[in-house]
Structure formats: structure tokens, C-alpha cells
């Protein structure tokens, strides 16, 4: 039996960490859909057209070592506004969501566009300042030079692109459970997400 958990939210809100933990807790498969767009963005940086990159994406493209760099992140945000790119990646995501045994997908339009009928929808967010500090610590911890004010500007700019794009903008689904991680520990945020999943499983009598 398939059971889909859709997790959306802006960059560095913690949805990736929460998604992996939820998948591990319940034995579900996990797909970071942002990696799809990062992989497309990376191919564009290497000279491919955005649409061609999306249509020829392979699972090997999702394992590149440089998918987490700031340059690739910005490229991903830019290609994600292209309707043809998003359309090319929809089928891959929906097929994963239907996998037997359950699936957790995290991204920006999972609960609104990719899996609007998912039994569990979470919207994970945090203030721009908190998210920028998290991203800055991640970058500097990995040896990248970055100024906190520049990272904050990038976060704000990316939020604007994600929320204002015409195709599948970042917005919380009407029936999503909101989790603001600004003042939560990782354990607290994961516990809140798992509680939402268990509540829905109980109401559906899903085992």
C-alpha cells in the first residue's frame, strides 16, 4: 500500500532533515525533489539548455558531488521557474510518490501540485534570518567563503523567485500542517512531523 508524505517549504527551513528522519522512522522511501532541479541547474551551468537537461536527466545526475554548491543552488532556482522543466520532472516525482511501502517527498510544490491528494502535507518554514544563518554555517563549515549578509540576500532573493513564479509557486497547501523551526531543535521539529504522520495513519488505520 502506498502512503505519501508531502513536505514543502523555503530553502534551509529544515525540510530535508525532517524528511529524511520521517522516512527513516516509518520505513518510507525519500526523494529530495530539489536535487532534480539542482541536477538540471548543474547541467545548465555546464552548457546544456534547461529543457534538454530536464528531459535527459538520469539517476546518475543526482549523485554529482557539487550539487550543494551556492552556484548550483542559484541555477536550480532559475530553471525551476521554467514550465517545460517542471513538466518534464513531474512524472518522475509522481511515480516515486506511488511506490509501495510509502514515500516522503520534499520540495516546494509537492502538496500543491505534485501530490495534492497526499494524506499528509507538511509546510516547514523559519524566518529568513534563521535560515540564512543555517546556510552560512553549512557553507563555511564545508570550506566555502561566504559573508552572512550575502547569504541572507540570496535567501531573500530565492524566496521571492520561488513565491512569485507563475508556474507552481511556493505556497502552503490549505490542509498542510505548519511547522516553524525557527525556535525548535531538530528533535522537536522531527517529533512534530512524526506526530502529524501518526495522526493521519491512525485515522486511516494504515499499518
C-alpha positions as CSV (number, residue, x, y, z in Angstrom):
1,X,0.0,0.0,0.0
2,X,1.3,3.5,-0.9
3,X,1.3,6.3,1.6
4,X,2.6,9.7,0.6
5,X,4.0,12.4,2.9
6,X,4.4,15.8,1.1
7,X,6.8,18.2,2.7
8,X,7.2,21.8,1.3
9,X,8.9,24.9,2.5
10,X,11.6,27.5,1.6
11,X,15.3,26.9,1.5
12,X,17.1,26.0,4.7
13,X,13.9,25.7,6.7
14,X,14.9,22.1,7.7
15,X,12.5,20.2,5.5
16,X,15.3,18.0,4.1
17,X,16.5,16.9,7.6
18,X,12.9,16.4,8.7
19,X,12.0,14.4,5.6
20,X,14.9,12.0,6.0
21,X,14.1,11.5,9.6
22,X,10.4,10.8,8.9
23,X,11.3,8.4,6.1
24,X,13.7,6.5,8.4
25,X,11.1,6.5,11.3
26,X,8.4,4.9,9.2
27,X,10.4,2.9,6.7
28,X,9.3,5.1,3.7
29,X,11.4,5.9,0.6
30,X,12.7,9.5,0.5
31,X,13.1,11.8,-2.5
32,X,14.6,15.3,-2.2
33,X,12.9,16.8,-5.3
34,X,15.2,19.8,-5.0
35,X,18.0,17.6,-6.2
36,X,16.2,17.2,-9.5
37,X,16.3,20.9,-10.1
38,X,19.8,21.2,-8.8
39,X,20.9,18.5,-11.2
40,X,19.2,20.3,-14.1
41,X,20.8,23.6,-13.0
42,X,24.2,21.9,-12.8
43,X,23.8,20.7,-16.4
44,X,22.8,24.2,-17.5
45,X,26.0,25.6,-15.9
46,X,27.9,23.0,-18.0
47,X,26.3,24.3,-21.2
48,X,23.1,22.4,-21.7
49,X,19.7,24.1,-22.3
50,X,17.4,23.9,-19.3
51,X,14.7,21.9,-21.1
52,X,17.1,19.5,-22.7
53,X,18.8,19.0,-19.3
54,X,15.4,18.2,-17.6
55,X,14.3,15.8,-20.4
56,X,17.6,13.9,-20.3
57,X,18.1,13.7,-16.5
58,X,19.3,10.4,-15.2
59,X,19.6,9.0,-11.7
60,X,23.4,9.3,-12.0
61,X,23.0,13.1,-12.4
62,X,21.5,13.1,-8.8
63,X,24.8,11.9,-7.3
64,X,27.2,14.6,-8.5
65,X,29.5,15.9,-5.8
66,X,28.8,19.6,-6.5
67,X,25.0,19.7,-6.3
68,X,25.1,21.5,-2.9
69,X,27.2,24.5,-4.0
70,X,25.8,28.0,-4.0
71,X,26.2,28.3,-7.8
72,X,24.2,25.2,-8.4
73,X,21.5,26.3,-5.9
74,X,21.0,29.6,-7.7
75,X,20.9,27.8,-11.1
76,X,18.3,25.4,-9.7
77,X,16.1,28.3,-8.6
78,X,16.3,29.9,-12.0
79,X,15.5,26.8,-14.0
80,X,12.6,25.9,-11.7
81,X,10.6,28.8,-13.0
82,X,10.5,27.3,-16.5
83,X,7.2,25.5,-17.1
84,X,8.7,23.0,-19.5
85,X,11.4,22.0,-17.0
86,X,8.8,21.4,-14.2
87,X,6.6,19.4,-16.6
88,X,9.5,17.1,-17.6
89,X,10.1,16.3,-13.9
90,X,6.6,15.8,-12.7
91,X,6.2,12.2,-13.9
92,X,9.4,11.1,-12.1
93,X,8.2,12.6,-8.8
94,X,4.6,11.2,-9.0
95,X,5.9,7.7,-9.8
96,X,8.1,7.8,-6.7
97,X,5.2,9.0,-4.6
98,X,3.2,5.9,-5.6
99,X,5.9,3.5,-4.5
100,X,4.8,0.6,-2.4
101,X,5.6,0.9,1.3
102,X,5.2,4.7,1.5
103,X,7.2,7.7,0.3
104,X,8.3,11.1,1.6
105,X,8.9,13.8,-0.9
106,X,10.2,17.2,0.0
107,X,10.3,20.3,-2.2
108,X,8.3,23.4,-2.9
109,X,5.2,22.3,-4.7
110,X,4.7,18.7,-3.5
111,X,1.5,19.2,-1.6
112,X,0.0,21.7,-4.1
113,X,1.0,20.3,-7.5
114,X,2.8,17.0,-7.4
115,X,0.8,15.2,-4.8
116,X,-2.3,17.3,-4.0
117,X,-4.1,14.2,-2.6
118,X,-1.3,13.2,-0.3
119,X,-2.7,12.1,3.1
120,X,-0.1,14.0,5.0
121,X,1.1,17.5,4.0
122,X,3.6,19.5,6.0
123,X,4.8,23.1,5.4
124,X,8.2,23.6,7.1
125,X,9.3,27.2,7.5
126,X,11.6,29.5,9.5
127,X,12.5,33.2,9.4
128,X,14.8,34.3,6.6
129,X,17.4,35.4,9.2
130,X,17.5,32.0,10.8
131,X,17.6,30.2,7.5
132,X,20.4,32.4,6.3
133,X,22.5,31.7,9.4
134,X,22.0,28.0,9.0
135,X,23.0,28.1,5.3
136,X,26.0,30.3,6.2
137,X,27.2,27.9,8.8
138,X,26.8,25.0,6.4
139,X,28.7,26.8,3.7
140,X,31.6,27.9,5.9
141,X,31.7,24.6,7.6
142,X,32.3,23.0,4.2
143,X,35.1,25.3,3.4
144,X,33.3,27.9,1.3
145,X,33.9,31.6,1.8
146,X,30.7,33.4,2.4
147,X,29.5,36.6,4.2
148,X,26.4,36.2,6.3
149,X,24.8,39.3,4.7
150,X,25.3,37.9,1.2
151,X,23.8,34.6,2.2
152,X,20.8,36.4,3.6
153,X,20.4,38.4,0.4
154,X,20.5,35.1,-1.6
155,X,17.9,33.5,0.7
156,X,15.5,36.5,0.3
157,X,16.0,36.6,-3.5
158,X,15.4,32.9,-3.8
159,X,12.3,33.2,-1.7
160,X,11.0,35.9,-4.0
161,X,11.6,33.8,-7.1
162,X,10.0,30.7,-5.6
163,X,6.9,32.5,-4.4
164,X,6.4,34.8,-7.3
165,X,6.9,32.4,-10.2
166,X,3.9,31.8,-12.4
167,X,4.4,28.0,-12.5
168,X,3.8,26.1,-9.3
169,X,4.8,28.9,-6.8
170,X,5.9,28.1,-3.3
171,X,2.8,28.2,-1.1
172,X,1.5,26.1,1.7
173,X,-1.3,23.7,0.8
174,X,-4.6,24.7,2.5
175,X,-4.6,21.5,4.5
176,X,-0.9,21.4,5.4
177,X,0.3,21.2,9.0
178,X,2.7,24.2,9.5
179,X,5.9,23.6,11.4
180,X,8.0,26.7,12.1
181,X,11.5,25.6,13.0
182,X,12.9,29.0,13.9
183,X,13.0,28.2,17.6
184,X,12.8,24.4,17.5
185,X,15.6,21.9,17.9
186,X,16.0,19.2,15.2
187,X,14.5,16.6,17.6
188,X,11.5,18.8,18.3
189,X,10.8,19.5,14.6
190,X,11.1,15.8,13.7
191,X,8.8,14.9,16.6
192,X,6.2,17.3,15.4
193,X,6.4,15.9,11.8
194,X,6.2,12.3,13.0
195,X,3.2,13.1,15.2
196,X,1.3,14.5,12.2
197,X,2.1,11.3,10.2
198,X,1.0,9.1,13.1
199,X,-2.2,11.0,13.5
200,X,-3.1,10.5,9.8
201,X,-2.1,6.9,9.9
202,X,-4.4,6.3,12.8
203,X,-7.3,8.0,11.1
204,X,-6.8,5.8,8.0
205,X,-5.9,2.7,10.0
206,X,-2.7,2.4,7.9
207,X,-0.1,-0.1,9.1
